[in-house]
Amino acid sequence: MSAEEDTANQGRLLARVHGPQDVKRMSGTELDNLAAEIRDFLVAKVSRTGGHIGPNLGVVELTLALHRVFDSPRDRLLFDTGHQAYVHKIITGRQAGFDQLRQRGGLSGYPSQAESEHDIIENSHASTALSYADGLAKAYALRGEARSVVALVGDGALTGGMCWEALNNIAAAGNPLVIVVNDNGRSYAPTIGGLADHLSTLRLNPGYEKVLDAVKDALGSTPLVGKPMYEVLHAVKRGIKDAVAPQAMFEDLGIKYVGPVDGHDVAAVETALRAAKNFGGPVIVHAVTRKGYGYRPAEEDEADCLHGPGGAFDVETGQLVAAPAVKWTHVFADELVAIADERPDVVGITAAMAEPTGIAKLARKYPERTYDVGIAEQHAATSAAGLALGGLHPVVAVYATFLNRAFDQVLLDVAMHKLPVTFVLDRAGITGPDGPSHYGIWDMSVFGVVPGLRIAAPRDAATLREELREAVAVDDGPTVVRFPTGAVAADLPAVRRVGTVDVLTESARTDVLLVAVGSFGQLGMEVAARVAEQGYGVTVVDPRWVRPVPAELVELAAGHRLVVTVEDGVRIGGVGDALAQAMRDADVQVPLRDLGVPADWHPHGSRNQILADLGLTAQDVARDVTGWISRLDTQTVDALPLPNNTPTHN
Ligand SMILES: Cc1ncc(C[n+]2csc(CCOP(=O)(O)OP(=O)(O)O)c2C)c(N)n1
């Protein structure tokens, strides 16, 4: 085929795909070409928006095969974690949405019921799909409905305990159900643990290695993405099944095992899936894939196979387009290493996210003092408790949204034992493009009720370093240090410190005490300037440690006419709520208004867009504050109007 014909044909098959039926009708050759077109499409689109490119490139053939063998949405296709559902979205008629992927009002980066009847579960937290599948299969058995239930789960997600609880139940129930294990050997980084080792014996098999080497050699001489490479890959894809030995492990669980199958061979996957579909009981189909398959910058990215670039990237190199910024994560990572240099008892824990949380930096310097526990936040917390019992001070670095999983472990296993464990919560508050389940807005409320747990919310790099040091100096209970996503805020020095509370600005008049939590320090300064223009004096404070509520904060509140709190977390049980209670307990009668995130499901978009939607900009807050303080002279407290974003059900 000439180059012109090739260009003319680009996207030809993809344009015919409006739903699963269109894929079912295609021939083997067409499917191979379609897979190539899908990869071109994914790279072209995701390179503009950012998103989970590596995982999706790895499941193109798997997803095509799933939609050919099963009849979605009647048959239920469940995607564990959900970050690898882009191909499913393409097949189910959502190609047009990819220009707006993860943008406000655009396509979600995860399955979304609102988008399609083909999306059954809305997720983003790993290791849940097998439990959903267990329940669905039981429900259809009880209701006498003949529908297939299929869950696609990665080897990374399989390190999560919920998967093993589910497998135990699935085996016991014996209902028909298909579990497709997408085994690419990686979470972000290579998957760790006994299970991973077991699976990797397969990948280390010399026969399999030979195939991979041939693929790698071929990549050097082919264009980045596209059809020619697929022809080469096809040529080397022979014999993969014969080259490797089946694994007994899954059958030991009492679940039928099919595989290993080459996950990039649609026909081979289809054969396995059809066998599994007709088996009449639970079956695991073990598919071996390569993360980032077919796109050289992803395949060759040692760190995480381009797991999920946060923004636009260069197609040739896979490098992010945006100028690199110093992020909160970097400040934490550097300071942790500095602390570890001084304190041999300080160790780090990550739950399969060493690079994204910055723990990787510690691991590079002190590999023997760093533990990657897999996608196992609950285990991370209690294992940290064990480390602390053993005389160490663990620093557990997780995204704020994922620590929700480990509430009971933090409460009882760590806090009740008064153990010195520091939880560092990255991506706290409104995060943005990953949507509702990735927002780190619950931590201050949920963990605020844990007795003896101290929570710090630094406002800039300097206070992050300082509060991290204060946290690891605590030896009689757990601490949390939480900070948001993105570039770290410019340093904002305090004018003075009262107890643990930093006063950021004050004036001769003490009308309003504005409690700016964490990264809202700068917003607080802007609000004070705007409100000052209306003739009111605002004292802006950063409590630094928000739990327990500092006694000095209550004293400061007593010296003002109005207290306003602003925080990057849910209002119910948040810092405002806690301060109001502390003021009631101290019989401080000053009215308080709390601004924060309503307890609701907030859509994806940029952090700034979502904060603006919630009325959490300097302009909005200044308007609220001015309105409240100006009415105070004439109205009673109860008559103070609600802020813009206060839903009535709160
Ligand atoms: C509870 C939880 N912890 C951490 C994460 C972050 N995370 C997203 S994808 C991922 C790796 C998943 O690996 P795997 O299931 O093998 O899928 P792959 O990306 O390799 O296709 C992790 C750790 C998460 N989504 N949920």
The ligand as an SDF file (V2000), in Angstrom:
LIG
                    3D

 26 27  0  0  0  0  0  0  0  0999 V2000
   -7.2470    1.9570   46.0840 C   0  0  0  0  0  0  0  0  0  0  0  0
   -6.3410    2.5040   45.0270 C   0  0  0  0  0  0  0  0  0  0  0  0
   -5.0530    2.7570   45.3030 N   0  0  0  0  0  0  0  0  0  0  0  0
   -4.2480    3.2730   44.3570 C   0  0  0  0  0  0  0  0  0  0  0  0
   -4.7160    3.5410   43.1060 C   0  0  0  0  0  0  0  0  0  0  0  0
   -3.8240    4.2160   42.0830 C   0  0  0  0  0  0  0  0  0  0  0  0
   -3.6560    3.3780   40.8980 N   0  0  0  0  0  0  0  0  0  0  0  0
   -4.3610    3.5770   39.7760 C   0  0  0  0  0  0  0  0  0  0  0  0
   -4.0240    2.4740   38.5760 S   0  0  0  0  0  0  0  0  0  0  0  0
   -2.8490    1.7320   39.5340 C   0  0  0  0  0  0  0  0  0  0  0  0
   -2.0860    0.5750   38.9870 C   0  0  0  0  0  0  0  0  0  0  0  0
   -2.9950   -0.4630   38.4820 C   0  0  0  0  0  0  0  0  0  0  0  0
   -2.2500   -1.5350   37.9920 O   0  0  0  0  0  0  0  0  0  0  0  0
   -3.0170   -2.6610   37.1940 P   0  0  0  0  0  0  0  0  0  0  0  0
   -4.2720   -3.0220   37.8790 O   0  0  0  0  0  0  0  0  0  0  0  0
   -2.0570   -3.7510   36.9180 O   0  0  0  0  0  0  0  0  0  0  0  0
   -3.4400   -1.9480   35.8370 O   0  0  0  0  0  0  0  0  0  0  0  0
   -2.4920   -1.3960   34.6720 P   0  0  0  0  0  0  0  0  0  0  0  0
   -2.4710    0.0970   34.8610 O   0  0  0  0  0  0  0  0  0  0  0  0
   -1.1520   -2.0030   34.8120 O   0  0  0  0  0  0  0  0  0  0  0  0
   -3.1570   -1.7800   33.4100 O   0  0  0  0  0  0  0  0  0  0  0  0
   -2.7720    2.3350   40.7870 C   0  0  0  0  0  0  0  0  0  0  0  0
   -1.8390    1.9450   41.8540 C   0  0  0  0  0  0  0  0  0  0  0  0
   -6.0740    3.2740   42.8670 C   0  0  0  0  0  0  0  0  0  0  0  0
   -6.6460    3.5540   41.6890 N   0  0  0  0  0  0  0  0  0  0  0  0
   -6.8580    2.7630   43.8310 N   0  0  0  0  0  0  0  0  0  0  0  0
  1  2  1  0
  2  3  1  0
  2 26  2  0
  3  4  2  0
  4  5  1  0
  5  6  1  0
  5 24  2  0
  6  7  1  0
  7  8  2  0
  7 22  1  0
  8  9  1  0
  9 10  1  0
 10 11  1  0
 10 22  2  0
 11 12  1  0
 12 13  1  0
 13 14  1  0
 14 15  2  0
 14 16  1  0
 14 17  1  0
 17 18  1  0
 18 19  2  0
 18 20  1  0
 18 21  1  0
 22 23  1  0
 24 25  1  0
 24 26  1  0
M  CHG  1   7   1
M  END
$$$$
